[in-house]
């Protein structure tokens, strides 16, 4: 027997309002990206006329060809990829190791160490002490200044620890009875069960590493071989926003200034800088949601 469920008028109105609201949020979120994409794919001279919204009027790839002629763009892209991969892998490993220790019920100083990490979320030494610390550690003008200062993030540690607290502690006790060491328990039992939360903090770390430019400006601005993509993007944006179209000649060839406009360069390089993260996120989305929610639910 088929039973038709009737929707109450109040629920129907709420659903219509909810879907309409979410549709508006989606449009507001997606439109800026589609607009930048359309500008980046539109003829540069035609773009000056304005009126580009969701699709290019005159399709061309010339804007992308020109930005890859930029003197430091290739090395900057390589450095950004390397720092993102290295920083993410080491960040995941270090955060999960600390979280494992803090999740152990037999760790005597568990509360004290956790309090220490909490304090780092509210207080920092500031810019000048941080610079002096990097200088004393001989990290300035080196690649490792991108990785080591942010190796351990207290927020990521607490996210992973919260997830580990939701795992049955009997798994570790059983492994110990079988003679497993702490490292064996960590690598063979805990880590495989923590894939969702590790993917979550991995996304946090990778986005932070990929989008970071201020550390390049602060520590490595004089080293062209250590520049990053976001730092080069920042320089181009600063030049174009100042209205100095002659600065486009810095793209490696003075003739380029006659082929592209500042707005086209901004749009194209923004897409280049954003696209890698957009390509990675769909593969981590299911872990991202699961990793943030499961650790907060305890039986």
Buried (B, 14 or more C-beta within 10 A) or exposed (E): EEEEEEEEEEEEEEEEEEEEEEEEEEEEEEEEEEBBBBBBBBBBBBBEEEEBEEEBBEEBEBBBEBBBEBBBBEBBBEBBBBBBEBBBBBBBEBBBBBBBBBBBEEBEEBEEBBEEBEEEEEEEEEEEEBBEEBEEEEBBBBBBBBBBBBBBBBEBBBBBBBBBBBBEEEEBEEBEEEEBEBEEBBEEBBBEBBEBBBBBBBBBBBBBBBBBBEBBBBBBBEEEEBBBBBBBBBBBBEBBEEEEBEBBBBBBBEEBBEBBBBBBBBBBBBBBBBEBBEEBEEEBEEBBEBBBEBBEEEE
